[in-house]
Amino acid sequence: MVERFLDGKGALITGGASGFGRGIAIEYAKRGADLILVDINEELLNETCKKIKEEYKQEVIPIVCDVSNSEQVQNMAKMAFKELDNIYVLNNNAGIGDLYGPDLLRIKEDMFDRIMSVNLRGQWLVSKYVCKKMKAQKFENEPLSGKVIHTASIAGVVVDLKLSAYTLSKVGVIAMVKMLAQSLAPNITVNAISPGYHVTGIYNNSEDVMKATMDDGHVKTPLNRIGTVQDVANISVFLASPLSDFITGHNIPVDGGIAEVGVPANYLKSDI
């Protein structure tokens, strides 16, 4: 039986229409959370909200927002707290992928700017305008005012030459999490999850595309399988639960061991 530790609490998830965001939303709803799902894809967002609401009987509110746009983020935050005055979990998940291949000397400026704007600036803006309100909250029998969970990547742990802008954006997210953890202590915990290779929109929802990038980078996964959305959702549930109340400022890889004991992406050409 699933423990409903999020009963009476709200959760705001960016990038909530698909991929990790959708998987996390389902798990939070199972545990009693009312949800605000934020995404730029209005059609997919409404479809996801409808399905979760019908299946799990929780309040699920869609808000269309480009997280890289400050005005839209500020309006989204105001609307979110107007709809739910008990947002306990912020899952800062929205992000976009990189054009695979070009290194930092070859990537186009507009592509670089767009990735940094969504993946790093976007997560900063959402935390900036949502956490200000979260800090002042009080929950009965809860030592904390809330929990913030950012989606980073193992590309931010071990740099990936052929995902140059994406890698820099995720390095920045991991650093930002450490700074936010200090700024928001002791009221709010802030942690990051770093997925490895999982079939999501970053890889056009294609296992073949993802495996092609793994083969090109000579990636080796100790646990000998690809990751799933559920793998990431499970860690997000843990970080939203009371079991993680004494954990803040950390980045948790969910990558089958690639970054630490496997072989991360590498493109070195050497005869030695």
Steps between C-alpha positions, in 0.01 A plus 500: 500500500633845402550740791313826434754730663408784262136519610408864558803622305551637152778436252606720208679320218651676200534302180204309638331401175731214407812302587636527851252772594200287409642194678570703814153656491338155494702382800425816698127466423506140627634638827225757541645817348295754313696608196587800291660387175689759299602455138534691174312233302138588576336208319717234663476676837119496498497136393735398783308699762171344392636145516657542844191673642269229372714211623617627839217739597738780602481866404721549192539852363676577170693823451661578165834676548834553329735468798768708327267803499512690828160664463334168422670332797391774738143476377514121524619517862221741595239285329638183661471633854157640423387151396686311774610673819687192624779436248741282695703353213652686207632266233710717271515266205444692173786477255595452136766294325805597299579440135725195530851541364628860493760579766529841665694641205236395243164539673289786364445798730121489475492131597738565791292791624172310474627199696652712775187716514264207555715254694687734734331840498159330493568291809643804677196715418254235619683446828543875549129581472349185652735453795448853632141405576582145612737626771217665692278190509419294805376142492356328803735237647763579235847630586546646152324759288564309179727299274662599173624241252690596184560280197868510405688233301807279516624728221539753781707250699725370221511749214383387156689667213223432246227645722694817569233759588281240671796390712582857606136564589488192723832581668337831583187333639707284736688808624175694536350225714789529746452877523122475538541238770696754702264789426185307587629315808369409750145536365527323166716216370643526148642206309564393141445178309741421217350250255723301268367348179121479512257500205334843520444800276869590525556200269180554298343221708706255295704217651691470172605866507611468861697179435670661200635780722612245759683298234665813359621598847613146592272509805495193726228452762594271792137399561468404133169663414369837396327725751126550529281794597397294802861484624507880524145528635590261785785725617278805469245332727775434755617862488141621547447268797583537872776240450717770338441779753870504601635511144569829323749639248562164335496374143381140465600319179241255366709355221563131560847584632636659181649815655671332796590141408412464132627672187349845434488652153849554359629576152876486545700367206828358617726209408624467859 
